[in-house]
Amino acid sequence: MNVPFLNLIAQYESLKTELLPVVEKVLAAGHYILGPNVSAFEQECATYVGAKFGVGVNSGSDALTLALRALDIGPGDEVITTPFTYIAPAESVHQAGAKLIFADIDPRTFIIDPTEIRRKLSPRTRAIIAVHLFGQAAPMRELQEIATEHGLHIIEDCAQAIGAVYEGKPVGSIGTLGCFSFYPTKNLGADGDGGMVVTNDESLAKKLKMLRVHGIEKRYYHDLHGYNSRLDEIQAAILRVKLPYLKQWNERRAEIAGRYVAGLKDLPCDLPVTSSGNTHIYHVFALLTEKRDALQQHLADRGVPTIIYYPLPLHLQKVYADLPFHEGDFPVSEAVSKRILPLPMYPELTNEQVDYVVQMIREFAF
């Protein structure tokens, strides 16, 4: 059996009778930029995640960059985030001209550790970018306590967690701003790039709408140094079709995760941990093993390809070689990066495919 690590075609096949007509309708209408589908999806997405306002942008990366700009964070400011994630949060700090500060992660959840954040605070700290990693929320109660004590903003990076809930609140609605990605592989994926910033602050929403279109409120009158970062009308139409399916897709991911856990729980490897108060939506299901590379090859030889998230923590990336980071600075992130192995995870996986992956792992000589 061959089990793809991801299978975007399967989702398209299940929805094409709904997707193709809405795309044709957008093309026929001739309104391709910031049209009615963008406006409708902004409200629908904001409502789904429990926020008042949504601002569609070009990507999840742009969402983070514009969020920092909307908060006037720049040179002289410091922003704390995790070294164990995709580069977008760190990249957005660099693009804002602020100083990038990393804090190490919890060894069980791989999410930023509030104790480590406290160690990295300074009078110049302005914000924390809390990454809701792999489908569950960061410890927002502790982060909010830190933010309140020190007058900080929390920007939620929800790229991997749309639909996740923390202590009864959907992620994205808890901090000052919530940033979402609709990259095709996400739990809610477009058929191209797309992103969203949500907030309960009307003035921030207004500023974000100006920033995404060259800093204008009135055409040809530029009040801010802005960007060209608009959610595409076709992608918004596609996302409107997909959004009503998100709950059942996330529930199916949780079923798959449960099936993996049941099949692997007695093996000498560490399985995902869901923190108290979290509803995990399993963007990624990853185990930890000292024999990661050998297991990865074993699976590949049996038709189960895998991809490592993340093989090199951000502080050791070449792009940050000019910053004062060194091997050993964030030992938990470094250790996890050497042991982590994500398994196939998407709603269209069949039980037979999941059981096959489990069987192949059980055949491995741990």
VOPAGU-2260 file (C-alpha; in pm, 1 decimal, decimal comma):
REM VOPAGU-2260
SITE   aa  ch    i         X         Y         Z
SITE  MET   A    0       0,0       0,0       0,0
SITE  ASN   A    1     109,4     358,1     -68,0
SITE  VAL   A    2      -2,6     622,5     181,3
SITE  PRO   A    3      70,0     980,0      64,6
SITE  PHE   A    4     191,6    1215,7     334,7
SITE  LEU   A    5     -62,9    1469,8     202,0
SITE  ASN   A    6    -338,3    1431,4     -55,8
SITE  LEU   A    7    -489,4    1760,3    -168,8
SITE  ILE   A    8    -643,7    1603,0    -477,2
SITE  ALA   A    9    -873,8    1391,9    -260,3
SITE  GLN   A   10   -1027,2    1703,0    -106,1
SITE  TYR   A   11   -1069,8    1864,8    -445,8
SITE  GLU   A   12   -1243,0    1555,9    -585,4
SITE  SER   A   13   -1490,2    1559,8    -296,1
SITE  LEU   A   14   -1577,8    1927,7    -346,1
SITE  LYS   A   15   -1529,6    2000,5    -714,8
SITE  THR   A   16   -1901,6    2013,5    -792,3
SITE  GLU   A   17   -1924,8    2299,9    -541,5
SITE  LEU   A   18   -1591,5    2466,2    -615,9
SITE  LEU   A   19   -1604,4    2496,5    -992,9
SITE  PRO   A   20   -1932,2    2692,0   -1010,9
SITE  VAL   A   21   -1819,1    2952,7    -755,3
SITE  VAL   A   22   -1490,3    3005,2    -938,7
SITE  GLU   A   23   -1677,9    3045,9   -1267,4
SITE  LYS   A   24   -1915,3    3290,4   -1100,2
SITE  VAL   A   25   -1625,9    3508,0    -981,6
SITE  LEU   A   26   -1468,4    3504,8   -1327,2
SITE  ALA   A   27   -1796,5    3595,9   -1491,3
SITE  ALA   A   28   -1863,1    3880,4   -1247,0
SITE  GLY   A   29   -1536,6    4059,3   -1333,5
SITE  HIS   A   30   -1471,5    4179,0    -975,7
SITE  TYR   A   31   -1140,3    4012,5    -894,5
SITE  ILE   A   32    -980,4    4218,4    -613,9
SITE  LEU   A   33   -1142,5    4287,8    -272,3
SITE  GLY   A   34   -1482,7    4189,6    -400,0
SITE  PRO   A   35   -1796,0    4058,0    -230,2
SITE  ASN   A   36   -1650,4    3715,0    -155,2
SITE  VAL   A   37   -1360,2    3867,2      35,8
SITE  SER   A   38   -1597,4    4082,2     241,8
SITE  ALA   A   39   -1827,5    3788,9     311,8
SITE  PHE   A   40   -1545,2    3549,9     400,5
SITE  GLU   A   41   -1385,8    3805,9     633,4
SITE  GLN   A   42   -1705,7    3816,9     836,9
SITE  GLU   A   43   -1767,6    3442,0     817,4
SITE  CYS   A   44   -1414,2    3358,3     926,9
SITE  ALA   A   45   -1415,7    3615,7    1207,8
SITE  THR   A   46   -1745,0    3476,6    1334,5
SITE  TYR   A   47   -1612,8    3121,1    1316,5
SITE  VAL   A   48   -1311,2    3205,8    1533,4
SITE  GLY   A   49   -1504,0    3427,9    1774,2
SITE  ALA   A   50   -1370,1    3768,4    1670,3
SITE  LYS   A   51   -1551,7    4083,8    1562,1
SITE  PHE   A   52   -1340,8    4179,1    1260,5
SITE  GLY   A   53   -1151,6    3993,2     989,7
SITE  VAL   A   54    -907,9    4137,6     736,9
SITE  GLY   A   55    -813,0    3917,5     443,7
SITE  VAL   A   56    -451,0    3934,6     332,7
SITE  ASN   A   57    -222,1    3762,3      86,8
SITE  SER   A   58     -78,2    3497,2     321,8
SITE  GLY   A   59     -31,3    3389,2     680,6
SITE  SER   A   60     317,9    3537,3     668,6
SITE  ASP   A   61     179,0    3874,5     562,5
SITE  ALA   A   62     -81,0    3846,9     838,6
SITE  LEU   A   63     198,7    3838,0    1097,8
SITE  THR   A   64     393,7    4118,6     932,6
SITE  LEU   A   65      89,8    4346,6     909,0
SITE  ALA   A   66      -7,3    4262,5    1266,3
SITE  LEU   A   67     326,8    4393,1    1392,3
SITE  ARG   A   68     295,0    4702,5    1173,3
SITE  ALA   A   69     -58,3    4767,3    1300,1
SITE  LEU   A   70      78,2    4766,8    1655,3
SITE  ASP   A   71     358,3    5009,9    1555,7
SITE  ILE   A   72     625,7    4759,4    1652,8
SITE  GLY   A   73     959,5    4834,4    1489,6
SITE  PRO   A   74    1322,2    4931,5    1552,0
SITE  GLY   A   75    1413,1    4940,6    1919,4
SITE  ASP   A   76    1137,2    4695,4    2013,6
SITE  GLU   A   77    1175,7    4329,6    2103,8
SITE  VAL   A   78     936,7    4047,1    2016,3
SITE  ILE   A   79     951,7    3702,7    2177,8
SITE  THR   A   80     857,4    3388,2    1988,3
SITE  THR   A   81     954,9    3024,6    1950,1
SITE  PRO   A   82    1252,3    2881,8    1759,1
SITE  PHE   A   83    1059,2    2561,2    1688,0
SITE  THR   A   84     813,1    2649,6    1413,2
SITE  TYR   A   85     802,9    2762,1    1052,5
SITE  ILE   A   86    1009,7    3073,4     987,9
SITE  ALA   A   87     715,9    3311,6     931,9
SITE  PRO   A   88     689,4    3453,6    1288,8
SITE  ALA   A   89    1063,5    3521,5    1309,2
SITE  GLU   A   90    1065,0    3656,6     955,8
SITE  SER   A   91     786,6    3901,7    1038,7
SITE  VAL   A   92     984,0    4036,7    1335,4
SITE  HIS   A   93    1287,2    4089,0    1112,8
SITE  GLN   A   94    1076,7    4261,5     847,0
SITE  ALA   A   95     932,5    4495,9    1108,8
SITE  GLY   A   96    1285,2    4597,9    1208,0
SITE  ALA   A   97    1237,0    4475,2    1564,7
SITE  LYS   A   98    1475,2    4253,2    1761,0
SITE  LEU   A   99    1402,9    3882,5    1746,6
SITE  ILE   A  100    1404,7    3706,9    2084,7
SITE  PHE   A  101    1353,6    3332,9    2113,9
SITE  ALA   A  102    1222,6    3137,5    2412,7
SITE  ASP   A  103    1251,6    2758,8    2432,8
SITE  ILE   A  104     961,8    2514,5    2418,0
SITE  ASP   A  105     782,2    2268,5    2642,1
SITE  PRO   A  106     932,2    1920,3    2578,2
SITE  ARG   A  107     588,0    1753,2    2575,5
SITE  THR   A  108     383,2    1987,1    2355,9
SITE  PHE   A  109     669,3    2157,1    2160,5
SITE  ILE   A  110     496,7    2492,2    2225,9
SITE  ILE   A  111     663,4    2801,2    2371,5
SITE  ASP   A  112     725,0    2773,6    2747,7
SITE  PRO   A  113     595,2    3065,7    2960,0
SITE  THR   A  114     879,5    3016,6    3210,9
SITE  GLU   A  115    1129,5    3063,2    2929,7
SITE  ILE   A  116     945,0    3373,9    2811,4
SITE  ARG   A  117     981,1    3531,3    3155,1
SITE  ARG   A  118    1355,7    3474,2    3134,4
SITE  LYS   A  119    1371,2    3668,9    2807,5
SITE  LEU   A  120    1167,5    3975,0    2904,8
SITE  SER   A  121    1329,5    4317,1    2897,5
SITE  PRO   A  122    1210,8    4679,4    2914,2
SITE  ARG   A  123    1210,5    4674,5    2532,5
SITE  THR   A  124     974,7    4375,7    2497,6
SITE  ARG   A  125     657,5    4481,4    2316,2
SITE  ALA   A  126     490,4    4159,6    2207,6
SITE  ILE   A  127     479,0    3783,1    2220,8
SITE  ILE   A  128     400,7    3585,6    1906,9
SITE  ALA   A  129     230,8    3275,4    2047,4
SITE  VAL   A  130     240,3    2992,7    1793,4
SITE  HIS   A  131     -42,9    2742,5    1829,9
SITE  LEU   A  132     166,1    2454,6    1703,8
SITE  PHE   A  133      51,6    2139,4    1524,6
SITE  GLY   A  134    -315,1    2208,1    1604,9
SITE  GLN   A  135    -333,4    2295,5    1973,3
SITE  ALA   A  136    -315,9    2625,8    2155,7
SITE  ALA   A  137     -24,3    2780,3    2336,5
SITE  PRO   A  138     -73,3    2821,9    2714,7
SITE  MET   A  139    -268,4    3142,1    2673,0
SITE  ARG   A  140    -368,7    3189,4    3036,6
SITE  GLU   A  141      -4,9    3206,2    3144,6
SITE  LEU   A  142      85,4    3420,0    2844,1
SITE  GLN   A  143    -196,4    3662,3    2919,1
SITE  GLU   A  144     -72,4    3694,5    3277,1
SITE  ILE   A  145     273,0    3785,1    3147,1
SITE  ALA   A  146     126,0    4027,8    2894,3
SITE  THR   A  147     -88,3    4199,6    3156,5
SITE  GLU   A  148     199,0    4230,1    3403,8
SITE  HIS   A  149     431,2    4384,9    3147,0
SITE  GLY   A  150     196,1    4571,3    2913,6
SITE  LEU   A  151     256,9    4345,5    2614,1
SITE  HIS   A  152      55,2    4251,4    2308,0
SITE  ILE   A  153      -7,3    3887,9    2221,0
SITE  ILE   A  154     -18,8    3803,6    1852,5
SITE  GLU   A  155    -162,2    3456,9    1799,2
SITE  ASP   A  156      -9,6    3260,4    1512,7
SITE  CYS   A  157    -302,2    3033,6    1427,8
SITE  ALA   A  158    -165,5    2907,7    1094,8
SITE  GLN   A  159    -184,5    2545,3    1211,9
SITE  ALA   A  160    -481,5    2572,3    1445,5
SITE  ILE   A  161    -799,0    2713,5    1292,2
SITE  GLY   A  162   -1083,2    2554,8    1486,8
SITE  ALA   A  163    -873,8    2473,5    1792,9
SITE  VAL   A  164   -1019,3    2586,0    2125,6
SITE  TYR   A  165    -844,6    2691,2    2446,4
SITE  GLU   A  166   -1047,4    2688,5    2768,1
SITE  GLY   A  167   -1367,6    2747,0    2573,0
SITE  LYS   A  168   -1228,8    3020,5    2345,9
SITE  PRO   A  169   -1137,5    2967,9    1980,7
SITE  VAL   A  170    -776,6    3046,9    1901,0
SITE  GLY   A  171    -737,5    3383,9    1733,6
SITE  SER   A  172    -993,2    3551,4    1957,6
SITE  ILE   A  173    -781,7    3557,4    2274,2
SITE  GLY   A  174    -487,3    3789,3    2205,9
SITE  THR   A  175    -471,4    4136,3    2054,7
SITE  LEU   A  176    -458,3    3997,2    1702,2
SITE  GLY   A  177    -499,7    3650,0    1553,3
SITE  CYS   A  178    -320,7    3552,2    1232,5
SITE  PHE   A  179    -431,7    3269,2    1004,0
SITE  SER   A  180    -285,6    3100,3     698,4
SITE  PHE   A  181    -490,6    2938,0     423,1
SITE  TYR   A  182    -193,3    2776,8     250,9
SITE  PRO   A  183    -327,2    2467,9      70,7
SITE  THR   A  184    -193,9    2217,5     326,3
SITE  LYS   A  185    -361,9    2384,6     626,5
SITE  ASN   A  186    -673,7    2245,4     793,4
SITE  LEU   A  187    -864,4    2514,0     601,4
SITE  GLY   A  188    -664,6    2551,9     282,3
SITE  ALA   A  189    -720,6    2766,4     -23,4
SITE  ASP   A  190    -618,6    2659,2    -372,1
SITE  GLY   A  191    -334,3    2908,6    -353,5
SITE  ASP   A  192    -204,3    3153,4     -93,5
SITE  GLY   A  193    -425,3    3339,1     149,7
SITE  GLY   A  194    -431,0    3474,0     503,8
SITE  MET   A  195    -642,3    3657,3     759,0
SITE  VAL   A  196    -594,4    3880,6    1062,7
SITE  VAL   A  197    -878,4    3888,8    1314,3
SITE  THR   A  198    -929,1    4124,3    1605,4
SITE  ASN   A  199   -1190,5    4265,4    1839,9
SITE  ASP   A  200   -1040,0    4613,7    1804,8
SITE  GLU   A  201   -1215,7    4817,3    1536,5
SITE  SER   A  202    -933,9    5072,1    1505,8
SITE  LEU   A  203    -678,5    4794,8    1445,3
SITE  ALA   A  204    -906,1    4636,8    1183,8
SITE  LYS   A  205    -932,0    4970,4    1003,4
SITE  LYS   A  206    -555,5    5016,4    1011,7
SITE  LEU   A  207    -496,1    4664,4     880,6
SITE  LYS   A  208    -732,0    4727,3     589,5
SITE  MET   A  209    -526,3    5034,1     501,7
SITE  LEU   A  210    -192,8    4854,7     540,6
SITE  ARG   A  211    -293,6    4573,4     305,5
SITE  VAL   A  212    -360,4    4812,9      17,4
SITE  HIS   A  213     -72,0    5060,2       6,2
SITE  GLY   A  214    -177,1    5251,4     316,4
SITE  ILE   A  215    -490,4    5403,1     167,7
SITE  GLU   A  216    -838,5    5460,0     302,6
SITE  LYS   A  217    -944,3    5672,7       6,7
SITE  ARG   A  218    -814,4    5575,6    -336,6
SITE  TYR   A  219    -491,6    5750,0    -435,4
SITE  TYR   A  220    -453,9    5913,4     -92,4
SITE  HIS   A  221    -181,4    5731,6     102,0
SITE  ASP   A  222    -178,2    5786,8     478,1
SITE  LEU   A  223      49,2    5496,7     580,4
SITE  HIS   A  224     348,7    5310,6     441,8
SITE  GLY   A  225     159,3    5001,2     335,1
SITE  TYR   A  226     182,5    4681,9     134,0
SITE  ASN   A  227      14,8    4508,3    -155,3
SITE  SER   A  228    -132,1    4220,2      45,1
SITE  ARG   A  229    -490,1    4139,7     -46,0
SITE  LEU   A  230    -678,8    3813,1     -22,9
SITE  ASP   A  231    -771,3    3709,0    -375,6
SITE  GLU   A  232   -1142,7    3707,8    -463,1
SITE  ILE   A  233   -1125,9    3359,9    -616,1
SITE  GLN   A  234    -950,3    3219,6    -309,3
SITE  ALA   A  235   -1209,4    3381,9     -83,2
SITE  ALA   A  236   -1487,8    3218,3    -284,2
SITE  ILE   A  237   -1315,1    2880,3    -254,0
SITE  LEU   A  238   -1264,1    2924,9     121,1
SITE  ARG   A  239   -1632,6    3009,7     165,5
SITE  VAL   A  240   -1717,5    2670,4      16,4
SITE  LYS   A  241   -1469,8    2492,0     243,8
SITE  LEU   A  242   -1534,4    2669,4     574,6
SITE  PRO   A  243   -1861,3    2482,8     653,9
SITE  TYR   A  244   -1669,2    2153,1     626,6
SITE  LEU   A  245   -1391,8    2254,4     865,8
SITE  LYS   A  246   -1555,2    2121,5    1182,3
SITE  GLN   A  247   -1607,1    1774,2    1039,1
SITE  TRP   A  248   -1258,7    1772,7     888,6
SITE  ASN   A  249   -1106,5    1860,1    1225,6
SITE  GLU   A  250   -1317,5    1593,8    1395,6
SITE  ARG   A  251   -1192,0    1337,2    1144,1
SITE  ARG   A  252    -833,9    1442,3    1217,2
SITE  ALA   A  253    -898,4    1379,8    1586,1
SITE  GLU   A  254   -1039,1    1034,2    1501,5
SITE  ILE   A  255    -726,2     953,2    1302,5
SITE  ALA   A  256    -507,4    1072,1    1588,7
SITE  GLY   A  257    -698,7     848,4    1827,6
SITE  ARG   A  258    -648,1     553,7    1594,8
SITE  TYR   A  259    -273,4     623,0    1577,4
SITE  VAL   A  260    -250,3     648,8    1957,0
SITE  ALA   A  261    -443,2     325,6    2011,0
SITE  GLY   A  262    -215,1     142,2    1771,1
SITE  LEU   A  263     115,5     284,9    1891,5
SITE  LYS   A  264      69,6     350,8    2263,6
SITE  ASP   A  265     270,8      49,1    2381,9
SITE  LEU   A  266     575,6     123,2    2164,2
SITE  PRO   A  267     894,8     290,2    2292,8
SITE  CYS   A  268     823,0     627,5    2133,9
SITE  ASP   A  269     658,9     946,7    2261,7
SITE  LEU   A  270     316,1    1030,0    2120,6
SITE  PRO   A  271     143,9    1371,4    2104,7
SITE  VAL   A  272      22,9    1522,2    2430,8
SITE  THR   A  273    -286,7    1742,9    2451,9
SITE  SER   A  274    -260,9    2003,0    2726,4
SITE  SER   A  275    -543,9    2053,1    2972,8
SITE  GLY   A  276    -814,4    2282,9    2841,0
SITE  ASN   A  277    -721,0    2228,4    2475,4
SITE  THR   A  278    -926,1    2098,3    2187,2
SITE  HIS   A  279    -658,4    1964,2    1952,5
SITE  ILE   A  280    -733,6    1970,6    1579,2
SITE  TYR   A  281    -420,6    1778,3    1469,2
SITE  HIS   A  282    -275,0    1973,7    1183,3
SITE  VAL   A  283      25,2    1749,9    1250,4
SITE  PHE   A  284      51,3    1416,3    1432,0
SITE  ALA   A  285     414,3    1364,1    1529,5
SITE  LEU   A  286     588,2    1102,1    1738,5
SITE  LEU   A  287     932,7    1124,7    1896,3
SITE  THR   A  288    1194,6     852,1    1873,7
SITE  GLU   A  289    1571,3     827,7    1909,3
SITE  LYS   A  290    1568,5     620,2    1589,1
SITE  ARG   A  291    1386,5     881,9    1383,3
SITE  ASP   A  292    1598,3     864,0    1067,5
SITE  ALA   A  293    1594,5     484,6    1054,9
SITE  LEU   A  294    1219,0     475,3    1111,7
SITE  GLN   A  295    1163,9     737,4     842,2
SITE  GLN   A  296    1357,8     525,3     591,8
SITE  HIS   A  297    1176,0     210,6     704,2
SITE  LEU   A  298     840,9     377,2     632,7
SITE  ALA   A  299     952,2     524,4     301,1
SITE  ASP   A  300    1062,0     178,1     183,2
SITE  ARG   A  301     708,9      55,5     256,7
SITE  GLY   A  302     517,9     329,9      76,7
SITE  VAL   A  303     475,3     575,8     363,6
SITE  PRO   A  304     672,4     896,6     292,4
SITE  THR   A  305     713,2    1146,7     576,0
SITE  ILE   A  306     831,4    1506,2     613,7
SITE  ILE   A  307    1020,3    1639,4     916,9
SITE  TYR   A  308     875,9    1944,4    1095,4
SITE  TYR   A  309    1128,0    2097,1    1179,3
SITE  PRO   A  310    1476,0    1953,8    1112,2
SITE  LEU   A  311    1669,5    2266,0    1215,7
SITE  PRO   A  312    1541,7    2512,9    1478,4
SITE  LEU   A  313    1524,4    2873,5    1364,8
SITE  HIS   A  314    1812,8    2998,1    1581,8
SITE  LEU   A  315    2050,2    2767,8    1390,0
SITE  GLN   A  316    1930,9    2866,1    1042,6
SITE  LYS   A  317    2186,1    3026,6     811,2
SITE  VAL   A  318    1967,8    3334,3     764,5
SITE  TYR   A  319    2021,2    3421,9    1134,0
SITE  ALA   A  320    2394,4    3351,5    1140,9
SITE  ASP   A  321    2462,1    3720,7    1205,8
SITE  LEU   A  322    2254,8    3713,0    1525,6
SITE  PRO   A  323    2400,5    3600,5    1861,1
SITE  PHE   A  324    2248,7    3251,9    1858,2
SITE  HIS   A  325    2450,3    2933,8    1908,8
SITE  GLU   A  326    2398,1    2561,1    1928,0
SITE  GLY   A  327    2290,0    2475,7    2280,6
SITE  ASP   A  328    2099,7    2801,1    2336,2
SITE  PHE   A  329    1761,0    2627,8    2311,9
SITE  PRO   A  330    1827,7    2265,5    2407,2
SITE  VAL   A  331    1467,2    2144,9    2408,2
SITE  SER   A  332    1401,3    2271,3    2055,7
SITE  GLU   A  333    1727,4    2118,0    1937,7
SITE  ALA   A  334    1650,5    1781,0    2096,3
SITE  VAL   A  335    1298,9    1766,9    1955,4
SITE  SER   A  336    1420,3    1856,3    1606,0
SITE  LYS   A  337    1642,0    1545,0    1608,4
SITE  ARG   A  338    1369,2    1305,5    1727,3
SITE  ILE   A  339    1044,2    1422,8    1569,8
SITE  LEU   A  340     865,0    1231,3    1294,6
SITE  PRO   A  341     524,8    1352,3    1168,6
SITE  LEU   A  342     296,5    1085,4    1021,6
SITE  PRO   A  343      40,9    1121,6     740,2
SITE  MET   A  344    -250,3    1333,2     865,5
SITE  TYR   A  345    -542,9    1464,7     662,0
SITE  PRO   A  346    -918,1    1403,5     678,7
SITE  GLU   A  347    -930,5    1188,0     367,0
SITE  LEU   A  348    -704,0     920,3     517,0
SITE  THR   A  349    -894,3     593,5     540,9
SITE  ASN   A  350    -888,2     372,1     847,0
SITE  GLU   A  351    -715,0     109,2     634,5
SITE  GLN   A  352    -437,1     353,1     548,1
SITE  VAL   A  353    -396,0     456,5     911,4
SITE  ASP   A  354    -382,4      93,5    1020,9
SITE  TYR   A  355    -121,8      22,5     754,5
SITE  VAL   A  356      99,5     305,3     883,8
SITE  VAL   A  357      59,9     169,2    1236,5
SITE  GLN   A  358     146,4    -182,5    1118,5
SITE  MET   A  359     459,2     -61,5     940,8
SITE  ILE   A  360     573,7     127,3    1251,7
SITE  ARG   A  361     507,9    -177,2    1468,7
SITE  GLU   A  362     727,4    -384,0    1236,8
SITE  PHE   A  363    1018,3    -147,4    1299,2
SITE  ALA   A  364    1290,2    -270,3    1537,0
SITE  PHE   A  365    1284,8      -4,6    1807,2
